[in-house]
Amino acid sequence: MKTKQISVFVENRVGRIMEITEILGDNKINIRALSLADTSDFGILRMIVDDIGKAVKVLKEKDFIVKENYVVAVEVPDKPGGLAAVLKVLGKKNINVEYIYAFFEQPQDKALIIFRFENPDEAISALMESGLNVSGEEKRGVH
């Protein structure tokens, strides 16, 4: 159960993130989760939105470089050591985590964490085999 995410390459200057969020808002696209990684010259704004196709279209029309890829949303026990336990499951299967960030929508007593894996299908299998709940687009009604 993978979830599509968009990555937008952004110049590291005042107002660029506001511009992106304004474009999405003006087009009635809701941001569900986001992460920003930056360098001195540019950043990568990663987002899960409620309408991926429309978001890609409107951002590209405004000359932003946008990529789509898959991430995996995992329900992590919301207690000390919860994330460590999930990472241990992945480590035992030798699955590398490329990056992670938190998701705004939180199930009761769980934290929802977004993971990017080199091989998401393998990661999903390992997580589900260990009894962890993996959330996907079809579960949340995201396009």
C-alpha positions as CSV (number, residue, x, y, z in Angstrom):
1,M,0.0,0.0,0.0
2,K,2.1,2.8,-1.3
3,T,1.3,6.4,-1.3
4,K,2.3,8.9,-4.1
5,Q,4.3,11.9,-3.1
6,I,5.4,14.8,-5.1
7,S,8.9,16.4,-4.8
8,V,9.2,20.0,-5.9
9,F,12.6,21.5,-6.5
10,V,12.7,25.0,-5.1
11,E,15.2,27.8,-5.3
12,N,16.3,28.8,-1.8
13,R,15.0,32.3,-1.7
14,V,12.3,34.2,0.1
15,G,8.7,33.5,-1.0
16,R,9.2,30.4,-3.1
17,I,7.6,28.0,-0.6
18,M,4.7,30.5,-0.1
19,E,4.3,30.6,-3.9
20,I,4.0,26.8,-4.1
21,T,1.5,26.6,-1.2
22,E,-0.5,29.5,-2.7
23,I,-0.7,27.8,-6.1
24,L,-1.9,24.6,-4.4
25,G,-4.4,26.5,-2.2
26,D,-5.8,28.5,-5.1
27,N,-6.4,25.2,-6.9
28,K,-8.2,23.7,-3.9
29,I,-5.4,21.1,-3.4
30,N,-4.9,20.2,0.2
31,I,-1.4,19.4,1.6
32,R,-1.7,16.4,3.9
33,A,2.0,16.1,4.8
34,L,5.2,17.9,3.9
35,S,9.0,17.9,4.4
36,L,11.6,20.3,3.3
37,A,15.3,19.5,2.8
38,D,17.5,22.4,1.7
39,T,21.0,23.4,0.7
40,S,22.3,26.9,0.3
41,D,21.0,27.1,-3.3
42,F,17.9,25.0,-3.5
43,G,15.5,22.8,-1.6
44,I,13.3,19.8,-2.2
45,L,9.8,20.2,-0.9
46,R,8.2,16.8,-0.5
47,M,4.4,16.7,-0.1
48,I,1.5,14.3,0.0
49,V,-1.5,16.1,-1.4
50,D,-5.1,15.1,-1.9
51,D,-4.9,15.4,-5.7
52,I,-1.5,14.4,-7.0
53,G,-2.4,14.7,-10.8
54,K,-3.8,18.2,-10.4
55,A,-0.9,19.3,-8.2
56,V,1.7,18.2,-10.7
57,K,-0.2,19.9,-13.5
58,V,-0.6,23.3,-11.9
59,L,3.0,23.4,-10.5
60,K,4.5,22.4,-13.9
61,E,2.4,25.1,-15.5
62,K,4.1,27.6,-13.2
63,D,7.5,26.2,-14.3
64,F,8.3,24.2,-11.1
65,I,10.3,21.0,-11.5
66,V,8.1,18.3,-10.0
67,K,8.7,14.5,-9.6
68,E,6.3,11.8,-8.4
69,N,7.4,8.8,-6.4
70,Y,6.0,6.4,-3.9
71,V,6.4,6.4,-0.1
72,V,4.9,4.2,2.5
73,A,2.8,5.5,5.5
74,V,3.3,3.3,8.5
75,E,1.4,3.4,11.8
76,V,4.1,3.6,14.5
77,P,3.2,3.1,18.2
78,D,3.1,6.6,19.7
79,K,5.3,5.8,22.7
80,P,9.0,5.8,23.5
81,G,10.8,3.3,21.4
82,G,7.9,3.0,18.9
83,L,10.0,4.2,15.9
84,A,13.0,2.2,17.0
85,A,10.9,-1.0,16.9
86,V,9.7,-0.3,13.4
87,L,13.3,0.4,12.2
88,K,14.4,-2.8,13.8
89,V,11.9,-4.8,11.7
90,L,13.4,-3.1,8.6
91,G,17.0,-3.6,9.7
92,K,16.5,-7.3,10.2
93,K,15.4,-7.6,6.6
94,N,18.3,-5.3,5.4
95,I,15.9,-2.7,4.1
96,N,17.4,0.8,3.8
97,V,15.4,3.9,4.8
98,E,16.2,6.8,2.4
99,Y,14.3,9.4,4.5
100,I,11.3,9.7,6.8
101,Y,8.9,12.4,7.9
102,A,5.8,12.7,10.0
103,F,2.2,12.8,8.6
104,F,-0.4,15.2,9.9
105,E,-3.3,12.7,10.1
106,Q,-2.8,10.7,13.2
107,P,-4.7,7.5,14.1
108,Q,-5.5,7.2,17.8
109,D,-2.5,6.1,19.9
110,K,-0.3,5.9,16.7
111,A,2.0,8.2,14.9
112,L,1.9,8.1,11.2
113,I,5.3,8.2,9.7
114,I,6.2,8.5,6.0
115,F,9.1,6.3,4.8
116,R,10.9,6.4,1.5
117,F,12.5,3.0,0.6
118,E,14.6,1.8,-2.2
119,N,12.2,-1.1,-2.6
120,P,8.8,-0.1,-1.1
121,D,7.1,-3.5,-1.9
122,E,9.7,-5.4,0.0
123,A,9.4,-3.0,2.9
124,I,5.6,-3.3,3.0
125,S,5.8,-7.1,3.1
126,A,8.3,-7.0,6.0
127,L,6.3,-4.5,7.9
128,M,3.0,-6.3,7.4
129,E,4.6,-9.7,8.3
130,S,5.6,-8.2,11.6
131,G,2.1,-7.1,12.3
132,L,2.6,-3.4,11.6
133,N,-0.2,-1.5,9.9
134,V,0.7,0.1,6.6
135,S,-1.6,2.8,5.4
136,G,-2.1,3.6,1.7
137,E,-3.9,5.9,-0.7
138,E,-6.9,3.7,-0.9
139,K,-7.3,3.7,2.9
140,R,-7.3,7.5,3.1
141,G,-9.1,8.3,-0.2
142,V,-6.1,10.1,-1.6
143,H,-5.9,10.3,-5.4
